[in-house]
Each structure stands twice: as structure tokens, then as C-alpha cells.
Amino acid sequence: MFSLTSSLTYYLYQGQSDMRKSFDGLCGLVQSKLHRNPMSGEVFIFISRRRNTIKLLHWEQGGFVLYYKRLEQGTFEIPKFNAETSVYQIRWSDLMMMVEGISIRNIKHRKRYSDKCFVNNFVKNISS
């Protein structure tokens, strides 16, 4: 079954991608440039030089799935990258806005509850 959800982790490749690459070529980029395992179940996002095409590579049980979208007009907005890291994790909501053509540069995410905060506080209280 084809499924991309907010429960998955998404990584955006920072370089310009050759959209002629298919499964093996994109897996090579994931391993060599992102230093990730393409079979991890994470989703890897590649955008063309002209920013009018996007590919998402995802490993599902039994094989790879490649999602591909080409815009007939307009471009995909690429978020600003942190120069210190070669891996850029992107939120599901930001990916959806990017695909739909909504500008994500000036969006501010409000603070929300996170299981990670709960676990960190729980561990601190236990160890005290």
C-alpha cells in the first residue's frame, strides 16, 4: 500500500538532483551524500535544478516507492539550509505546503507538546 504520513521522517537533499536518476541512483545519493540508510523507512526528497520537479524515495515492506511530481507552471520553494549540517530534516506539514505552493520561509511554528520533552523531564526526575 502506498502511504506517506506525518509519522514518517523526511529528509531533503540539499544539492540539485538529476531527475533522470531512478531508484539505484537516488539510493546512492542517500548513502553517499546524506549518510543515511535508504531502506530505513525514512522518506528522502529530491528537487531538480529548475525546481519544477520533485521526487520522494521511500522504502516500504518489500521494495522502494518513488513519488514524482512535475509542475507545469511555477516552482517548488526550497527552505533555507543549515550550512553546518549535510542533512536537512523537514516536517510533514512543511512538505505538504511546499508541494501545494504555499511559502514556508516566513512560517513560525508555535510550541507544541512533544513526547521527547516528557521523556527528558521524566528521566531527570527519576535520576534526582
Helices and strands as residue ranges (DSSP letters): E 10-12, H 23-32, E 43-47, E 53-60, E 63-70, E 88-90, H 92-100, H 115-127
